[in-house]
Amino acid sequence: MTGNVYDGASRADIVRDPYPHLVIENVLPEADYKLLEETFPTVEYIARNETIVNNRTYLASSERVLADPRTPEPWRAFFEAHTQRSLFESAMKLWQADIERLHPDLEANFGKGLDDFVVARRSEGKGAAEANRRADVVLDCQFGVNSPVTELSSTRGPHVDSGAKLFSSLLYFRSEDDDSTGGEYELYRLKGKPYPRSKMKHIPDRFIEPVRSIPYRPNTLLTWINHGTSVHGVSPRSVTPIPRRYVAISGECFGGARPSEFFSHFPHWDSPIQQLRARLKV
């Protein structure tokens, strides 16, 4: 297996409402997808020691997957390919112009342009890991599952990703046996006034309006740039014993002048009191 999921992406296909995103169906060659789908790990493997509860997200990082000798070779090759500098370069061919437009202070924040970023595979620990702070951008490829649903529910409502995240992608591996409804990826537009910092992980409906639903379909890639306006969530999923399966691919920046908070919420959105509380970390 060669290349990565961004290789066939075209800037001409980017949709910019409500924020830059791209959907590619049948992104992997059929034979490659089938081989990966047949060896996708169980919820129990991905959750490891965590208790499995209704419709919850569980993840297994590239560091863990690549260190496990039980990882099937096709998946090992996939995870390797999606945590190399070549992945970042392919992603930037797609996103660089939009990133520079949405984040005009990026070069000053990191003291260099995107072309000169030092790239590494992400270590466990996120911003607390020294290795993650040494690189300008760290890449991760993760197995992701939303556990079986015992009552109609959403795994995550409207929110914005971590401020360390520069770009993100989901590649769906829906099972042929999955006849559930829901589980669409929902994209939202800000209505006007930005939401306060305290709400960014659970954004109330009064701040947003729905724009687009991306169906949960096999071999479908959804990718987007992280920004304060990149509000998204997952629609409620019906009761089912089948997990919602995907691979998450991302680039994160844990350094710069504003470590771990550059790409999502922006200080000028806050009221003076909120700005003071943020500076004091209270």
Secondary structure as UniProt FT lines:
FT   TURN            5..8
FT   HELIX           11..13
FT   STRAND          21..25
FT   HELIX           30..38
FT   HELIX           43..47
FT   TURN            48..49
FT   TURN            54..55
FT   STRAND          57..60
FT   HELIX           62..67
FT   TURN            69..70
FT   HELIX           73..81
FT   TURN            82..83
FT   HELIX           85..102
FT   TURN            104..105
FT   HELIX           106..110
FT   HELIX           114..116
FT   STRAND          119..121
FT   TURN            124..125
FT   HELIX           126..128
FT   HELIX           130..134
FT   STRAND          137..146
FT   TURN            163..164
FT   STRAND          165..172
FT   TURN            176..177
FT   STRAND          185..190
FT   HELIX           197..199
FT   TURN            200..201
FT   HELIX           205..207
FT   STRAND          208..214
FT   TURN            218..219
FT   STRAND          220..225
FT   TURN            228..229
FT   STRAND          231..234
FT   STRAND          244..252
FT   TURN            259..260
FT   HELIX           267..269
FT   HELIX           272..280
//
